[in-house]
Amino acid sequence: MATGSIQTLDPINAKGSGAGYNQYGEPLMQFPNGLYPPEAALVEDYSMSEDGLTYTFNLKQDLTFHDGQEFTAQDAVYTYRRMAESSNSRNKDDIIGQTMTIEHEKDASIAAPKDEETLDDIVPKSLAVRAPDDYTFEFDLAAPFEYTLFQIAGGNWAILPENAVGDIEGYEGKYSYNEFFSTANGGPKYAGLGAFQVDSWTKGSEITLSAFENYWNGEPELDEIRFTVVTSGNTRLNRFKGGNAHILEGMPTASFNPDNVSIEETKGSRKVGTYTFGDGTEVNYGQIPALTTEYLVFNALKVPIPVRKAFAYALNQHDVAENVYKGTATPAYHITPPDPYPTFEEGVTSRETYTRHAEEGYQSNTEWAENGYPYGYGETMLDAATQVMEDAGYSEDNMFSLTATTKSGDDAYTQVLTTLQSKLRAAHVDMEITEASMGTIISQAINGSMEVFALGDGMEYPGPQNFLRYLHGKNPSGQFTRWGAEGSYYDEDIYQLARNTWEEQYTGDDATAETQAEAFQTIEEVNWASVQELPLVNPISQRFWHQNVDVTMYGVMENQTFDDVTIE
């Protein structure tokens, strides 16, 4: 069962709105059972130049797509160009953004605003990807990036057949976009390289996959996989308990009882054992700390700074972790999760740095962070929330009204917002709560129509820049928060601090690992001051599966293909 609406089969268009991508799509690299580092999938071997700029992949031969076409390097060129150039791509920042950047040219006149270079201003055919021959694929980076192989192992980098659709210059397309990815004219005609092929799908509700006998890693053990979208957590749980689903990813927090867990084996950060329901039914259980942060996102074009700070003062992350998530999460005070958080002293771990910075201001870089998290570490500061609103001119007779959007069926988000609702009302903030599917939330976040919404974001690679690249204000009109955009609510001095820090300490010519760590710390503190995104918790990922199902508990990257899963 899938929790999010299945909105697209197009890997470059997918952003939190689908299910099963790892089953029918295959990138060049993979995380076997979600474990890192990444390993070769579609390639025999690979190499990197001494300067860290050029990557060369020698591809496996005699591999075929689901439609029988042979896989060649031209397919990789086409796939990477689509991510960078297609108007359908929601993931351009992953390939031509500010972290991993494949060399390319830009022309500011291509897309609005005409006086500013954006991700949409890439010159067609300028991306530095090439196929010297049918089984060699190469690309050149603009600057070395340590997580390159992690990045291209993500599901949105799944390789498609060359010229499948004609949405970039130089390709007319064998099929129309909707024929290939949707149901037009007998579609989908989708063909990937994954272990399972797409038989049918209904947008927003279900996708059915069947085993691909020519899969590069051997024909899968399962004949069929069916992902059904069930937005209600309680309905998913009941279907699983009734035997109508083999695997349950997560459980409604209100239904989970930590006392019913028995851990029998620990493998690194993974824990595996059993879970016993109230009726005595025992199922397999696995958990792992996720590289994920749950947070609230504010649209700075619509929500003033005092209101955002009132939210922060009213929130008690420790209380949320203990009473809402029942110990299946840890309180979050940074956007970066604890394990990949930067460190500054030998012998001080990432988790220690994370906690000490939030609790006492350890290694802080700004005056507002010198004593730690400024909105109350492990406490609600409702008087401060009220005061910041009254200083801005709000009162019982002049409330600020807004709507908060949460994911349908996510009772944890709903509980958090409902608790905040009553607290904020005392601080002159009138908040309405509404629900929407994950696909709708992402679409509305992109077009900027929401005021505040709840979101959980998982890392594509275990580096702080994965998340922090969105918080320093460059090209703000394209970010969910719009912080720094014309007409948005922001402090100019703080904004300039963020911009200078990123440009000089992270991307500057003299940048080092040490200066980049300092930049990460400063950007986290900038987010404290600006409250673009308000961290809630860092969750633990959970899986439940019946005794007749043989499946491995995934690793921290969580990407897993079910090709070796068996069911008695």
PyMOL commands that set and color helices and strands:
alter all, ss='L'
color gray80, all
select helices_A, chain A and resi 21-24+32-34+73-85+93-96+119-121+148-151+155-157+177-181+184-186+233-241+258-260+305-314+317-324+350-360+367-369+382-391+411-426+438-447+465-468+476-478+492-506+513-530+562-564
alter helices_A, ss='H'
color red, helices_A
select strands_A, chain A and resi 29-30+39-40+43-48+54-59+129-133+136-140+196-202+206-211+224-228+247-249+261-267+270-276+282-289+292-298+329-331+400-407+429-436+452-458+533-545+549-550+566-567
alter strands_A, ss='S'
color yellow, strands_A
deselect
rebuild
show_as cartoon
